[in-house]
């Protein structure tokens, strides 16, 4: 069985994007999880815990996890064939 890298990348990207978007809104509104999101801000430039930051987090989350999911499926397929 082989994995579809594009499908796994998109799936992982969407899940992570929604999670980061929601967590940023939660942190901006209530302060809950703001420490974790502040650490996220050290990795991604221009990201802040705010409404604008939630949109940037959505984009960053999708891109990072798309690449991770794609790479994972690609590597799995390479090792599985041997």
Secondary structure, 3 states (H helix, E strand, C coil): CCCCHHHHHHHHHHHHHHHHHHHHHHHHHHCCCHHHHHHHHHHCCCCCCCHHHHHHHHHHHHHHHHHHHHHHHHHHHHHHCC
